[in-house]
Amino acid sequence: MIDGNPPTSIRNSFKRAWLTPSAIVVFVAVLLPMVANTLISGKSAAEKMITGMAQPLFMAIIVMFVLGGVLLRRLERTIGWMLIVTAGALWCVSTPLFASFLFRFWEGPYRVPTTISTPLDYVVVLGGGTSKDPNRRAQFSDAGDRVGYAARLYLTGKAKHLVTTGDVLQVTGTLFGKFDSSDDPSNQTKQIWSDLGIPAEAIFDLPGQNTSAEMAALKTHPEWWRDGRCAIVTSAFHMPRAMKLAERAGVNVVPIAADFRGGGDGPLTLNAFMPNASELQRVQTVFKEWIALRISR
C-alpha cells in the first residue's frame, strides 16, 4: 500500500547523507570551541563566541562545510573539496588573529612612535577621519584618531599649525539628494578642532578628493614643508601609500601614524580564532590599500 511517505531506504539514505556531516561539523566547529572557551576563558567569553556564531558569515561557513561533507559522501569529491577548502579559507581570513597580523605587517615601521623634540611648524591631517550626524554635526569616524591625535599635538605644544585636507567626492549625479559643504572632510575637521578650542588662525585647509590630489595640493605650499618641519598624520595602515605619494610629489614631510589597527601584544583567546564579518572588512581595508599603492592613487 502507498501511504504517501518515502520508502524507509530513502529516508535512511537521506539521514546518512546529511545527518552525519552535519553532526560532525556542528561538533567540531560549534560545540567543541564553545565548551573549550567556557573552560578556558569563562562564561563571558563563551557568550561572546555564541553571539559571533549567530551571525550570517559564521552560519554561511557552517552550511558550506556541511554541503561539502554531503557531496563527499555522494562521491562528488571535486565540488565537495572545493566547498570545504573555500569555507576553511574564508574562516581563516575572517578571524581577528589573521586580520590583526595583517595590519601589524602592513603598518610595519610606523608602529614605532615618532619622536618630536621641537614643535612642528605644520601638521597635515589627511581627510577620512570624520563624518556627520543627522544634524550635520561633525563627528569622528572609524579613522577619527587622525583628527584627535593632531589636536593633541597642537594642544600639547608639539605643533604650531594644523592643516586639514579633503573635499567631498565629486560625481556627475546622484540617485537622491546632493552633497554640500558639510560633507567636506576638511570642513568637518575644522568644526571639531574649533570646538576643542583651537583658534581659527592656527587652522588651514587643502583640497583633494584622494591622497594623490592632497599631496599635489600640499606641494603648492613649500613654505610649510621646505625645512622639514612639516608632518603628515594619517592612519598607520594608510601611511605607506601617503609617504610614497609624498615622495613622488617631492614633499618633505615627517610621518606621524595614528589609528593603529593591528592591536598590541595583548592576551590571545579562543575568540581570536573565530570568523567575524567585521574582521573580513578589516582585511578588505588592507587589500584596498595594496591596490591603491600599486596604482599610486
N, C-alpha and C positions, 0 to 999 in steps of 0.2 A: 504494500500500500504506500502511496506517495502522500506524505503528510506536510509537504512544503518546506521541510527542514533539509539542509545539505547533508549528504551522507557522512557517517562518522569518520571515514577515512579522510574526507576533505577537511573536516574540522580539525582533525589531528594534525594534518599536514600544515594547516594554517598556524596552529599553535607552535609547531616545531619551527616553522619558518620565521615567525615574528616574536613569539614569547621568549625564546632562548636568547636571541641577540639583544632584545630589549632588557631582559633581566641582567645580562652581563654588563651592558652599557650603564644602566642605572646604578648597579652596584659599584662599578669601578669609578665612574665619573661623578656620581652624586652622593651615594650613601657613604662610601669609603672616605672621601675628602671631608664630608660633613662630620663624621664620627671622629676622624683624626684631628680635625680642627677644634672640636669641642674638648677633646682630651688634652691637646697641647696648649691651646690659647684661651679656652674658656667659652662661656655661653655667648658673650657679646660678639666675639669674632665669628662664631658659628652662625649667629643671627645675620651678621653682615654677609656671610657667604650665601646663606639661603636667599637673601634679597637679591644678590647678584645672579643666582640660579633662576630666579623668576623673570629675568629679563629676556627679550626676544633673541638676542645674539646667542646666549647660552642654550636656549631651547632649540634654536636652529642647528647648532653644532651637535646636540644630542640626537636630533632627528637624522642628521646626516650620518652619524655613526651607526645608528640603528638600521637605516636603509642600506648602508654599506654591508653590514653584517647579514642582512636578509639576502642581498644579492650574492654574497659569497656562498651562503647555504644553498642557493639555487644554481650554483656553479657559474654565475655570471661574474667571473673574477675580475676582469678588467675594469668594468664600471664600478664594481664593489670596492676595489682597492683605490680607485680614483676618488671616490666619495670619502673613504676613511682617511686617506692621506690629506685631502683638501680640508677635511674637518680638523685633523690634527694640526695642520699648518695654521689654520685660522685660529685655533685655540692658542697656539704658541705666540703668534704675533699680536694677539689682543690681551696679553697678560700684563699687569703692572710691572712685572720683573723685566720683560722684554722692552717695553716702552721706556722705562727708566734707564736701562742700559743703553738704548739707542740714543736717548737725549744726552746722557753723560758723554758718550762717544762724540756726538755732534758738537756739543758745547765746548769740548776739548780744552784748550789752553785758557779759555776765557773764564773757566771756573776758578782760576787763581785771581784773587782780588787785586784791583789796580790801586797802586799807592799814589795818593795825591799829597805831595809835600807842600806846595803853594797853591793858592786859589787859581782855578782855571778862569780864563777870560770869558770863554763861551762854552756852554754845554748844549749840544744839539740833540733833541729828543725826536727820534723818528716816529711818525704817526702810526697809529694802530693800537694804542693803549686805552682808548676811550670809546664811549658810545653815548646815547642819550636815552633818558627815560620818557614815558608818555607825556610828561610836562615840559619836554625839551631841556631838562636839566642835564648837564654833563655829568657822566659817571664813569668810573673805572670799568674797563672791560677785562677779559682774561689776561691781557698783557699790561694791565694798569700799573704794574710795578715800575715800568719805564717812567711814567709821569711822576709817580710818587717818589722814586729814587732821585730824580733830577731836582724835585722840590726840596728834598732833604739835603742835597748837595748845596743848594743856594742858602737854605735856612741855617745851615751849619757853617757857612762862610767858606765853603770849598769851591764855589762858583760865583762869578760876578754877574753873569748874564745867562739867561735861558733862551733857547731858540726852539720853537715847536714847528713841526713840518706836517704837510699833508693836506690835500684837497679831496673833496668828495669825488667819487668816481663819476666821470662824465660819460653819459650814454645818450644815444640819439633819441631814445624814447623809453617810456615805462608803461607797464600794464595798468598801474594805478598810482596816483599821487605824483609828487615830484620832490626832488632834493632842494634843500635851502641851506643857508649859511650855518644853521645849527648842526648840519650833517658833516661839516668840515672837521676833521680830526684836530686841526690846528686851533680852531675856534673853541672846541670843547676843552682842549688842554689849557688854553688861556683862561677860560672860565674857572677851571679848577684851581689853577695857580693863583688867580686873583682872589678867589675865596679863601685861600690859605694865607693871604696877606702879602704875597709877593707883588711889589709895585709894578705898574704898567711900564715904566721906563726901563725896567730890567728884563722885559719880555720882548722877543722878536719872533717873527714867523717867516716861514718859507713855503712856497707852493710845491706841488709834486703829488702825482697820483700813484707812484710806485717808488721803490728805493732808488732806481736809476735816475728818475726825474728829480728826486730830492737831492741826490748828490750833485746833479748838474746845477741845481739852484744854489746849493752851498758853494759851488765853485765860483760863483759870481760875487762872492764876498770874501776875497782873500784877506781882508783886514781882520777877519775873525780867526782864520786858521793859519796864516802865513808863518807865525812864530812858534807853532806847535803848542799853543796854549788853548787849543780847542779840543773838545771831547765829543764823541758820539755815544749816546745812551740808547740802547735798544735791547730787546730780549736776547739772551745768550744764544739761543738756537738760531737767531737771525743775524748775529754778529759776523759769522764767516762771510756771508753774502754782502753785508753792509761794508765790511772792510775791503773786500775785493773791488767793489764798485767805487769806493773812496779812492783806492789806489789807482784805479783806471782813470778816474776824473782828475787825478793829480792833487787831491786834497789831503793835507797833512793833519790827521786827527788822532786822538788817543782813544782807544776802545774802553768803554766802561759798560760792562754787561749787567743786565738786570733780569728779572723774571726767569730765574733758573727753574727748569722743569725736570731735570734729571734726578732731583732728590739728593739727599745726603747719604751718610753711611749709617742709617738707622737700622733697627732690627728687621730681620726677614721673617715673614709669617706665611702660612699656607695660602692666605688670600692673595698673595703676590703671584701665585701660580694659576689663578682662576681667570678665565676670559671676561672681558668687560668692554662694552661698546665705547666707552669714553677713552679707554686705553688705545683702542683701534684708531680713534680720531687723533690721538697724540702721535701715533706712528705716521698717520697721513700728513700731519704738520711737518715732520722731518722730511718726508718724501717730497712734499711741495717745495720746501727749501732747497732740496737737492736739485730738483728740476729748474727752479729759478736761478740757482747758482750756475748751472750748466749753460743757460741761455743768457746769463748776465742781465737780469732784469730786477 
